[in-house]
């Protein structure tokens, strides 16, 4: 049985709007910097357009598999 590689946490779902991906990228960068104030605006923008795919992608980006 061939070895499988873990999923790439930065791989974007193909059906996700690129603008939503940019918002998620902004959120992840701000979270990693520990900049709570910078998280608020993109998070509000995401809340306006997010679907389940976007939310799951955000979760994967914030909590990559070990």
N, C-alpha and C positions, 0 to 999 in steps of 0.2 A: 504494500500500500504506500503510495507516494506521500511524502511529508507535505503538510499544508502550512502555508504562512499565515500568521495572524492578519486580520484585516487592517488595512492602513487607515488610521484614525483621521487622516487628512484627505482621504479619498471622498470626493463629493458625490452624493447620489445623483445619477444622471437626470432625474426628473425634477430636481430642485432648481428653482429660479436663481440665476447667478447673483441677482441683487440680494436675495435672501442669504446666499452664501457669504456675501460681503458683510452683511449685518452680523452674521454669526462670527465671522473672522474678527470683527471689531470687538464683539463681546468677549471672545476668548482672549484676545490680546489684553484687554482692560482687566479681566479677571486675573490673568497671569502676572500683571504688573501690580495687582492689589489696589487698583484705582476704582473704588466704589462709585465715585461721582461719574467717571467715564463709562461705567456699565449702564447707567440709568437710561440715557438717550437711545443707544442702540437696542436695549432691551424693550423699551417702549415701542420702538419702530418694529421690532420683531413681533411683538404681541399683536400688532395691527394686521400682520400678514401671515403669521405662522400657521402651518398645518402640522399634522402629526409627524410627517417626514422631517420637517424643519426642526421640530422639537427633539426628535430622536437624534438627528445629526448634531444638534447643539450638545446634547448629553454625551454623545460619543467623543466630541471634541474636548469637552471639559473633563471627562473621565475616561481616558483611553484605556483599553484592556492592558493588563500587565504583560 
